Amino acid sequence: MENVPGFNDVRYDPSRLRPRTVVADVDVKLFLGESLPRTEAKVEVLWRPREGTDVQRVHWADDVVNLGWHKDDDHPELRTTHFQLEAEDESVHKPGAIEVEAPLSFLEVCLDRLPDELRQTSDY
């Protein structure tokens, strides 16, 4: 994440040697290459290994919108991975259609999809 344009102040929890959660501050214009009404955000990447399917999340949060891909048991009707968007009084959950298992591959897919999802929130 340190090499993603617009991502800065990358932090690791519990440590850089054993990261389970990585958080980065984001300069939105630098990340997207264009302006949104919101200028700053955070991206949190979580990975919890477990027997069966690991829990993985890539989640964006700014002043108005929270969105991301979650690979967990929260919405079994949406299969293994779901996408969720929360903005104003709206909450949307839909299938995430990400079938990769490796945490780095999951992150790469989500970061590739993130700009398009954010552009769709420009009216909020």
C-alpha positions in Angstrom: 0.0 0.0 0.0 3.0 2.3 0.5 3.4 2.4 -3.3 -0.2 3.3 -4.1 -0.5 6.9 -5.3 -2.3 9.0 -2.7 -1.8 6.5 0.1 0.3 7.8 3.0 1.0 7.3 6.6 0.6 3.5 6.3 0.3 1.9 9.7 0.5 -1.8 10.7 -1.2 -3.6 13.5 0.1 -5.4 15.5 3.4 -4.8 13.8 5.1 -4.5 10.4 6.5 -8.0 10.9 3.0 -9.5 11.6 0.5 -7.2 10.0 -3.2 -8.2 10.5 -4.6 -4.8 9.9 -3.0 -2.1 7.7 -4.4 1.4 7.6 -3.5 4.2 5.2 -4.6 7.8 4.9 -5.6 8.7 1.4 -5.4 11.9 -0.6 -8.5 11.3 -2.7 -7.5 13.5 -5.7 -4.0 12.0 -5.9 -5.5 8.4 -5.7 -8.2 8.9 -8.3 -6.5 11.4 -10.5 -9.6 13.6 -10.3 -11.5 15.5 -7.6 -14.4 14.3 -5.5 -16.3 16.5 -3.1 -14.4 14.6 -0.4 -10.6 15.2 -0.2 -9.4 12.8 2.5 -10.1 9.2 3.5 -8.8 6.1 5.1 -8.4 2.6 3.7 -8.2 -0.3 6.1 -7.1 -3.7 5.1 -7.8 -6.5 7.5 -6.7 -10.1 7.3 -7.5 -12.8 9.9 -6.3 -16.3 9.0 -8.7 -19.0 10.2 -9.4 -22.6 9.3 -11.6 -22.9 6.2 -11.8 -19.4 4.7 -9.7 -16.4 6.0 -11.5 -13.2 6.9 -10.4 -10.4 4.6 -11.6 -6.8 4.3 -10.6 -3.9 2.2 -12.7 -0.9 3.5 -12.7 2.8 2.5 -14.0 5.4 4.9 -14.4 9.2 4.3 -16.6 11.9 5.8 -19.7 10.7 3.8 -19.1 7.2 2.4 -18.0 3.9 3.8 -17.6 1.1 1.3 -15.6 -2.0 0.7 -15.3 -5.7 0.1 -15.7 -8.1 3.0 -14.8 -11.8 2.9 -16.5 -13.1 6.1 -19.6 -14.8 7.4 -21.7 -11.6 7.8 -23.9 -12.1 4.7 -23.9 -15.8 3.8 -26.7 -15.2 1.2 -24.2 -13.1 -0.8 -21.7 -16.0 -0.9 -18.1 -15.8 0.4 -17.4 -12.1 -0.4 -19.8 -9.2 -0.4 -19.5 -5.5 -1.3 -21.1 -3.0 1.0 -21.8 0.7 0.7 -23.0 2.9 3.5 -23.8 6.6 2.7 -26.3 9.0 4.2 -29.3 6.7 5.2 -28.5 4.1 2.5 -26.9 0.7 3.2 -26.3 -1.6 0.2 -24.9 -5.1 0.3 -24.4 -7.1 -2.9 -22.2 -10.1 -4.0 -18.5 -9.1 -4.2 -17.6 -11.6 -7.0 -14.0 -12.0 -5.8 -12.9 -15.6 -5.7 -9.2 -15.3 -5.0 -7.8 -16.7 -1.8 -4.4 -15.1 -1.3 -4.6 -11.9 0.8 -2.4 -9.9 -1.6 -4.5 -11.0 -4.6 -7.7 -10.0 -2.8 -6.2 -6.6 -2.0 -5.1 -6.0 -5.6 -8.5 -6.9 -7.0 -10.2 -4.5 -4.5 -7.8 -1.6 -5.1 -8.4 -2.1 -8.9 -12.1 -1.8 -8.4 -12.1 0.9 -5.8 -11.8 4.0 -8.1 -14.9 3.0 -10.2 -16.9 2.4 -7.0 -15.8 5.8 -5.6 -16.7 7.6 -8.8 -20.2 6.3 -8.4 -20.5 8.0 -5.0 -19.6 11.5 -6.3 -23.2 12.7 -5.8 -23.1 12.1 -2.0 
